[in-house]
Amino acid sequence: MSRKALVALALVAFAAACAPKPEPVPMEPVTVEPTYSGKYGG
């Protein structure tokens, strides 16, 4: 591999490592409403 290609690859790898990471979107807990069925159902 030529020296220029090696330097270009190193720069690309460096830029990728320093790129800001996307922040994870906070997920709200999913709550399921209780469903009542049967004799004592609400």
Secondary structure, DSSP 4 states (H G I P E B T S, - for coil): --HHHHHHHHHHHHHHHHSPPPPPPPPPPP-PPP---STT--
